[in-house]
Amino acid sequence: MPLTSPFRDASDLLHPNPADSTYGCAMVDLERSGRPQILVVTVAGPNHLYRWEAGRLVDVAPPILQDSENSGIGVACADLTGNGFPDIYLLNTSAFLGPDSDPDLLLANEGGLRFRNLLGRGSVNNFGAGRSVVWWDFGGVGRPGVYVCNYAEPCRLFAMLTGGRLANVAPEMGLNQITGGRSAVAADFFDTGRLDLFTANENDRNRFFRNLGSGRFQECAVELGVHDPREHARGVAVGDLDRDGRLDLVCANWEGPHRIFMQQADGRFRDMARPPFSRPSRARTVIVFDYDNDGWDDIFINNIGEPNRLFHNNGDGIFEEVEAGDHSLPDGFGTGATVGDIDGDGFLDLFVSHGESVPMPNALLRNTPNGNHWLRVHVRTEAGAPAVGARVRVWPEGDDRPITRFIDGGSGYLCQMEPVAHVGLGRAAGAARIEVRLSDGRVHELRDVEGDRNLIVQPEGEGWRVAE
């Protein structure tokens, strides 16, 4: 029996929702309200920030965040300044390649939707026509820098140094690659406690920077089998698709075969994508998420000018395409997508941005609950912001296979997923064990946790605080 889509078009909840040329998007709680807002960047005109108010999503973006004079293309958020509020990196691109694109903005979040720009015209700037941005605790110090994946210009890694000085540290670490950068993702792929970096590129092979510690990185995409030199990458996402404890990579290529790079026991990757998943499309963002809360990571591919595609993970290595539903948006010109629980019902919702060649309204797709159980683990820093890069492993009751999540600092293509460890438990009523590991190495463990709840887990002094 064909699988049917649980997503229903709820775009009428967006106020306003004009016919724009929008690109990157993110679901992030910028206000520490307990519910994410949807941040959408626009090429011509103001960016949008949708907040849930009285049963609908209302645009509340202040002028500095609207950034109406620049051409917005990508976005990701994390707490660089350490005050507990996620800061915003706005990627602006008015040219196909640098170095004369619109300047990016790095907006320090001071609370109450007040922001100030930290980038200037000196050495700490970016005019490189970037395509994606990812927040990355490359040094394992508990505070992320922000890696900007540029197109035909050196990539940048902005970090806050001692004394509060912002600097581009990519050159000294050998991370200032020049390539057709399209997307990037950071995760601890080899269970070393250090976050590695993968970049997916166009007109060039992909790169994999293995984190050796002490500011040293080894580029090893060829050795690992993820270089894919003849394709033109777009979106990328990470997940443990077979729940063997090893992280896998999903890469969507532009009008080329899509990849499911499964990590093998020796640390190398092997493309295990089968038809129809591998069928080429005009792909943009790819998302790995458990849409039906059955405990297995599914895959969504956002396309431009052709239907989006949703694949259900059957748990046996087969990804079965879900029958076309509202998620397919067959007439949409998708430029980005993000996922999060926008309505607070414990099931993940989709937001798809539209535009580029055909300005059009954006799409909100609400998920339909099906009775499966879930847990949402909000891992926070001591200051209270999402602890991007933190790893969460959950063992559902009666199951010895872990479900692995990272608090997302930017992924997909131009986008960021909600920085919450959302775990589907299937029919299990709770978790036998939860392990939280921060990017600085601190670990906390929980036992016998009831499902269908939100947990806040954060370090506090020498211990940990757990709350709902």
C-alpha positions as CSV (number, residue, x, y, z in Angstrom):
1,M,0.0,0.0,0.0
2,P,1.5,3.4,-1.0
3,L,2.7,5.7,1.8
4,T,0.7,8.9,2.0
5,S,2.0,12.3,3.1
6,P,1.1,13.6,6.5
7,F,1.8,17.2,5.5
8,R,-1.0,19.7,4.9
9,D,-0.6,23.1,3.4
10,A,-0.9,25.8,6.0
11,S,0.6,28.7,4.1
12,D,-2.5,30.9,4.9
13,L,-1.1,31.2,8.5
14,L,1.8,33.4,7.2
15,H,1.0,37.1,7.5
16,P,2.1,38.6,5.2
17,N,3.2,36.1,2.5
18,P,3.9,38.1,-0.6
19,A,5.2,36.8,-3.9
20,D,8.9,37.3,-3.2
21,S,12.2,35.9,-4.4
22,T,13.3,34.3,-1.1
23,Y,16.1,31.9,-0.5
24,G,17.6,30.6,2.8
25,C,15.5,30.0,5.9
26,A,15.8,28.9,9.5
27,M,13.7,27.8,12.4
28,V,15.3,29.3,15.5
29,D,14.0,30.6,18.8
30,L,15.7,34.1,18.7
31,E,13.6,35.4,21.6
32,R,14.0,32.5,24.0
33,S,10.2,32.2,24.0
34,G,10.1,28.4,23.9
35,R,8.8,28.2,20.4
36,P,10.9,28.8,17.2
37,Q,10.4,31.7,14.8
38,I,10.9,31.3,11.0
39,L,13.6,33.5,9.6
40,V,13.5,33.9,5.8
41,V,15.9,35.9,3.6
42,T,14.9,37.8,0.5
43,V,16.9,38.8,-2.6
44,A,15.0,42.0,-3.4
45,G,13.1,43.5,-0.5
46,P,12.9,42.9,3.3
47,N,13.8,39.6,5.1
48,H,11.0,38.2,7.2
49,L,10.8,36.9,10.8
50,Y,7.6,35.0,11.5
51,R,6.5,34.7,15.2
52,W,3.6,32.5,16.3
53,E,0.8,34.8,17.6
54,A,-2.8,34.0,18.3
55,G,-2.9,31.0,16.0
56,R,-1.0,32.5,13.0
57,L,2.6,33.5,12.1
58,V,3.1,37.2,11.9
59,D,6.2,39.0,10.5
60,V,7.9,40.9,13.3
61,A,11.3,41.6,11.7
62,P,12.9,44.9,12.8
63,P,14.6,47.1,10.2
64,I,18.2,45.9,10.8
65,L,17.0,42.3,10.3
66,Q,14.9,43.2,7.2
67,D,18.2,44.4,5.6
68,S,16.2,45.7,2.6
69,E,19.2,47.1,0.7
70,N,21.1,43.9,0.4
71,S,20.4,40.6,-1.5
72,G,19.8,37.9,1.1
73,I,20.5,34.3,0.2
74,G,21.5,32.3,3.3
75,V,21.2,32.3,7.1
76,A,22.2,30.4,10.2
77,C,22.1,31.3,13.9
78,A,24.1,30.6,17.1
79,D,25.4,32.4,20.2
80,L,28.8,33.9,19.3
81,T,28.8,36.6,21.9
82,G,27.8,34.4,24.9
83,N,24.8,36.3,26.2
84,G,22.4,33.4,25.7
85,F,20.6,34.8,22.6
86,P,21.3,33.3,19.2
87,D,23.1,35.7,16.9
88,I,22.4,35.8,13.1
89,Y,24.7,35.4,10.2
90,L,23.0,36.9,7.1
91,L,24.6,35.7,3.9
92,N,24.1,38.4,1.1
93,T,24.9,37.6,-2.5
94,S,24.3,40.1,-5.3
95,A,26.7,38.4,-7.7
96,F,27.2,34.9,-9.0
97,L,30.8,35.0,-7.5
98,G,32.9,37.4,-5.4
99,P,34.7,39.5,-4.5
100,D,32.2,42.4,-5.1
101,S,29.0,41.0,-3.7
102,D,26.8,42.7,-1.1
103,P,28.4,42.6,2.3
104,D,27.3,40.0,4.8
105,L,25.9,40.9,8.2
106,L,26.7,39.2,11.5
107,L,24.0,40.5,13.8
108,A,24.6,40.2,17.6
109,N,21.3,39.5,19.3
110,E,20.9,41.7,22.4
111,G,17.4,40.4,23.2
112,G,14.0,42.0,22.5
113,L,14.7,41.8,18.8
114,R,17.5,44.3,19.1
115,F,20.6,43.6,17.0
116,R,23.9,45.2,16.0
117,N,26.2,44.3,13.1
118,L,29.7,43.0,14.0
119,L,31.1,42.9,10.5
120,G,32.8,45.9,8.9
121,R,34.8,47.1,6.0
122,G,38.2,46.0,7.3
123,S,39.6,42.5,7.3
124,V,36.6,41.2,9.2
125,N,34.0,41.1,6.4
126,N,32.8,39.0,3.5
127,F,32.0,40.1,0.0
128,G,32.6,36.6,-1.4
129,A,29.2,35.7,-2.8
130,G,28.7,32.9,-0.3
131,R,26.3,30.1,-0.6
132,S,26.0,28.5,2.8
133,V,27.1,29.2,6.4
134,V,27.5,26.8,9.3
135,W,28.2,27.5,13.0
136,W,31.1,25.3,14.1
137,D,32.9,24.8,17.4
138,F,36.1,23.8,15.6
139,G,38.3,24.1,18.7
140,G,36.0,22.3,21.2
141,V,35.9,25.3,23.5
142,G,32.1,25.5,23.9
143,R,31.7,28.6,21.7
144,P,31.2,28.3,17.9
145,G,32.8,30.2,15.1
146,V,31.0,30.7,11.8
147,Y,32.3,29.1,8.6
148,V,31.2,30.8,5.4
149,C,31.3,28.7,2.2
150,N,32.1,31.1,-0.6
151,Y,31.9,30.7,-4.3
152,A,35.3,31.2,-6.2
153,E,36.6,33.3,-3.2
154,P,38.4,32.1,-0.1
155,C,36.1,30.6,2.5
156,R,36.1,32.3,5.9
157,L,35.9,31.2,9.5
158,F,35.0,34.0,11.9
159,A,35.8,33.4,15.5
160,M,35.6,35.5,18.7
161,L,39.2,35.7,20.2
162,T,40.3,36.5,23.7
163,G,39.3,40.0,24.6
164,G,36.2,39.9,22.4
165,R,38.0,40.6,19.1
166,L,36.4,39.0,16.0
167,A,38.8,37.6,13.4
168,N,38.9,35.4,10.3
169,V,41.1,32.4,11.3
170,A,40.5,30.3,8.2
171,P,43.9,31.0,6.6
172,E,46.0,30.0,9.5
173,M,44.1,26.7,9.8
174,G,44.2,25.8,6.1
175,L,40.4,26.2,5.8
176,N,40.4,29.1,3.3
177,Q,39.7,26.9,0.3
178,I,38.7,28.4,-3.0
179,T,36.1,26.4,-4.8
180,G,32.5,26.5,-6.0
181,G,31.2,26.3,-2.5
182,R,27.6,25.3,-2.2
183,S,26.9,23.9,1.3
184,A,28.6,22.8,4.5
185,V,27.8,20.8,7.6
186,A,29.8,20.1,10.8
187,A,29.5,17.0,13.0
188,D,31.6,14.5,14.9
189,F,31.7,11.8,12.3
190,F,34.2,9.5,13.9
191,D,33.3,9.7,17.6
192,T,36.5,11.5,18.6
193,G,34.8,14.3,20.5
194,R,35.9,16.8,17.8
195,L,33.7,18.3,15.1
196,D,34.7,17.7,11.5
197,L,33.6,19.8,8.5
198,F,32.2,18.6,5.2
199,T,31.7,21.0,2.2
200,A,29.8,20.2,-0.9
201,N,31.0,22.0,-4.0
202,E,30.0,22.8,-7.6
203,N,32.5,22.5,-10.5
204,D,34.9,20.9,-8.1
205,R,35.1,17.9,-5.8
206,N,33.8,18.0,-2.3
207,R,36.0,18.5,0.7
208,F,36.2,16.7,4.1
209,F,38.2,18.4,6.8
210,R,38.9,15.9,9.5
211,N,39.5,17.6,12.9
212,L,42.8,16.4,14.4
213,G,42.7,18.7,17.4
214,S,44.9,21.6,18.3
215,G,43.8,23.6,15.3
216,R,45.0,20.9,12.8
217,F,42.8,19.6,10.0
218,Q,43.3,16.9,7.4
219,E,41.5,17.2,4.1
220,C,40.6,13.6,3.2
221,A,37.4,13.5,1.0
222,V,39.1,11.4,-1.7
223,E,40.3,8.8,0.9
224,L,36.9,8.7,2.5
225,G,35.1,8.3,-0.8
226,V,32.9,11.4,-0.6
227,H,34.7,13.6,-3.2
228,D,32.1,13.0,-6.0
229,P,34.2,15.0,-8.5
230,R,31.9,14.9,-11.6
231,E,28.8,16.2,-9.9
232,H,27.5,19.7,-8.9
233,A,26.5,19.6,-5.2
234,R,23.7,21.5,-3.6
235,G,22.2,20.4,-0.3
236,V,23.9,18.2,2.3
237,A,22.6,16.6,5.6
238,V,23.9,14.3,8.3
239,G,22.2,11.4,10.1
240,D,22.7,7.9,11.3
241,L,20.4,6.4,8.8
242,D,20.8,2.7,9.8
243,R,21.3,3.4,13.6
244,D,24.7,1.6,13.7
245,G,26.3,4.4,15.7
246,R,28.1,5.8,12.7
247,L,27.2,9.0,10.9
248,D,26.2,9.0,7.3
249,L,26.0,11.8,4.6
250,V,23.2,12.6,2.2
251,C,24.1,14.8,-0.7
252,A,21.8,16.2,-3.3
253,N,23.4,17.1,-6.7
254,W,22.1,19.5,-9.3
255,E,20.7,17.5,-12.1
256,G,22.9,14.6,-11.1
257,P,22.5,11.4,-9.1
258,H,21.8,12.0,-5.4
259,R,24.0,10.2,-2.9
260,I,23.4,8.4,0.4
261,F,27.0,8.0,1.7
262,M,26.8,5.3,4.4
263,Q,29.8,5.2,6.7
264,Q,31.4,1.7,6.9
265,A,33.2,0.1,9.8
266,D,36.6,1.3,8.5
267,G,35.4,5.0,8.5
268,R,35.1,5.2,4.7
269,F,31.8,5.9,3.0
270,R,29.9,4.0,0.3
271,D,27.1,5.4,-1.8
272,M,24.1,3.2,-1.0
273,A,21.4,5.2,-2.9
274,R,19.1,3.2,-5.0
275,P,16.6,4.2,-7.6
276,P,14.3,6.1,-7.4
277,F,16.2,8.2,-4.7
278,S,19.2,8.7,-6.9
279,R,17.2,10.0,-9.8
280,P,18.6,13.4,-10.8
281,S,16.6,16.5,-10.1
282,R,17.0,20.3,-9.8
283,A,17.8,19.9,-6.1
284,R,18.3,22.6,-3.6
285,T,18.1,21.8,0.1
286,V,18.1,18.2,1.5
287,I,16.8,17.5,5.0
288,V,17.3,14.4,7.1
289,F,14.5,14.1,9.8
290,D,12.1,11.7,11.3
291,Y,8.8,13.0,9.9
292,D,6.6,10.2,11.3
293,N,8.3,9.8,14.7
294,D,9.0,6.1,14.1
295,G,12.6,6.3,15.1
296,W,14.2,6.2,11.6
297,D,15.6,9.2,9.7
298,D,13.7,10.0,6.5
299,I,14.8,12.3,3.7
300,F,13.2,15.3,2.0
301,I,14.6,16.8,-1.2
302,N,13.5,20.4,-2.1
303,N,13.6,21.0,-5.8
304,I,13.2,24.1,-8.0
305,G,10.7,24.0,-10.8
306,E,9.7,20.3,-10.2
307,P,8.0,18.5,-7.3
308,N,9.7,18.1,-4.0
309,R,10.3,14.5,-2.9
310,L,9.9,12.7,0.5
311,F,11.4,9.3,1.2
312,H,10.5,7.1,4.1
313,N,13.2,5.1,5.8
314,N,11.8,1.5,6.2
315,G,14.7,0.6,8.6
316,D,16.0,-2.1,6.3
317,G,18.2,0.1,4.0
318,I,15.2,0.9,1.7
319,F,14.0,4.5,1.3
320,E,10.5,4.4,-0.1
321,E,9.1,7.4,-1.9
322,V,6.0,8.8,-0.2
323,E,3.0,9.3,-2.5
324,A,2.7,12.9,-3.7
325,G,0.9,15.1,-1.2
326,D,1.0,18.7,-0.2
327,H,4.7,18.4,0.5
328,S,5.4,18.0,-3.2
329,L,4.4,21.5,-4.2
330,P,4.6,20.6,-7.9
331,D,4.4,24.2,-9.1
332,G,6.9,25.5,-6.6
333,F,10.2,27.1,-7.4
334,G,11.9,26.0,-4.2
335,T,15.1,27.7,-3.1
336,G,15.4,26.4,0.5
337,A,13.7,24.5,3.2
338,T,13.8,24.1,7.0
339,V,12.2,21.9,9.5
340,G,11.0,22.3,13.2
341,D,8.0,21.9,15.5
342,I,6.4,25.3,14.8
343,D,3.0,24.4,16.4
344,G,4.3,22.5,19.5
345,D,2.5,19.2,18.9
346,G,5.7,17.0,18.9
347,F,5.7,16.4,15.1
348,L,8.1,18.2,12.7
349,D,6.7,20.8,10.3
350,L,8.2,21.9,7.0
351,F,8.8,25.4,5.7
352,V,9.8,25.8,2.0
353,S,11.0,29.1,0.6
354,H,10.2,30.0,-3.0
355,G,11.5,32.4,-5.6
356,E,14.5,33.0,-7.8
357,S,13.2,32.8,-11.4
358,V,9.6,33.0,-10.5
359,P,8.7,35.2,-7.4
360,M,6.0,33.5,-5.4
361,P,4.7,33.0,-1.9
362,N,6.4,30.7,0.6
363,A,4.9,27.4,1.9
364,L,4.2,26.2,5.4
365,L,3.4,22.5,5.7
366,R,2.1,21.3,9.0
367,N,2.6,17.7,10.0
368,T,-0.3,15.4,11.1
369,P,0.3,13.5,14.4
370,N,-0.1,9.7,14.1
371,G,0.1,8.4,17.7
372,N,3.9,7.7,17.7
373,H,5.8,9.0,20.7
374,W,8.6,11.5,20.8
375,L,11.2,13.4,22.8
376,R,12.6,16.9,22.1
377,V,15.9,17.5,23.9
378,H,16.8,21.2,24.0
379,V,20.6,21.3,24.8
380,R,21.6,24.7,26.0
381,T,24.8,26.5,26.8
382,E,25.3,27.8,30.4
383,A,24.0,31.2,29.1
384,G,20.9,29.5,27.7
385,A,21.4,29.5,23.9
386,P,21.2,26.3,21.8
387,A,24.5,24.4,22.2
388,V,25.1,24.0,18.5
389,G,27.4,21.0,17.8
390,A,26.2,19.1,20.9
391,R,25.5,15.4,20.3
392,V,22.4,13.7,21.7
393,R,22.0,9.9,21.7
394,V,18.7,8.3,22.7
395,W,18.0,4.6,23.3
396,P,14.2,4.0,23.1
397,E,12.8,1.6,25.7
398,G,13.3,-2.0,24.5
399,D,15.8,-1.1,21.7
400,D,19.6,-1.2,21.9
401,R,20.1,0.8,18.7
402,P,20.8,4.5,19.4
403,I,19.2,7.4,17.7
404,T,21.8,10.1,17.1
405,R,21.1,13.9,16.8
406,F,23.4,17.0,16.6
407,I,22.2,20.4,17.6
408,D,22.2,22.0,14.1
409,G,24.3,25.0,13.4
410,G,23.5,25.2,9.7
411,S,22.9,22.5,7.1
412,G,21.0,21.9,3.9
413,Y,21.7,24.6,1.3
414,L,21.5,28.2,2.6
415,C,19.4,27.0,5.6
416,Q,19.4,25.9,9.2
417,M,17.1,23.3,10.8
418,E,15.7,23.9,14.3
419,P,18.6,23.5,16.8
420,V,16.7,20.9,18.9
421,A,17.4,17.1,19.1
422,H,14.0,15.9,18.0
423,V,13.7,12.1,18.4
424,G,10.8,9.9,17.3
425,L,10.3,6.9,19.7
426,G,7.7,5.0,17.6
427,R,5.6,2.9,20.0
428,A,8.1,3.1,22.8
429,A,6.6,5.2,25.7
430,G,10.0,6.6,26.7
431,A,13.7,6.4,26.5
432,A,15.8,3.9,28.6
433,R,18.8,6.2,28.3
434,I,19.8,9.6,26.9
435,E,23.4,10.8,26.6
436,V,24.2,14.4,25.9
437,R,27.7,15.4,25.0
438,L,28.6,19.1,24.5
439,S,31.2,20.2,21.9
440,D,33.6,20.9,24.7
441,G,33.5,17.3,25.9
442,R,31.2,17.5,28.9
443,V,28.8,14.6,29.1
444,H,25.5,14.1,31.0
445,E,23.4,11.0,31.1
446,L,19.7,10.5,31.9
447,R,17.9,7.3,32.6
448,D,14.2,6.2,32.2
449,V,12.8,9.3,30.6
450,E,9.1,9.5,29.8
451,G,8.2,10.4,26.2
452,D,6.1,13.1,24.6
453,R,7.8,15.9,26.4
454,N,10.3,18.7,25.9
455,L,13.5,18.5,28.0
456,I,15.9,21.3,28.6
457,V,19.4,20.1,29.4
458,Q,22.2,22.5,30.2
459,P,25.4,22.7,32.3
460,E,25.2,24.6,35.5
461,G,28.3,25.2,37.5
462,E,29.9,21.8,38.2
463,G,26.6,20.0,37.5
464,W,23.7,20.0,35.1
465,R,20.2,21.4,35.1
466,V,17.3,19.4,33.6
467,A,13.9,20.9,33.2
468,E,10.8,20.9,31.1
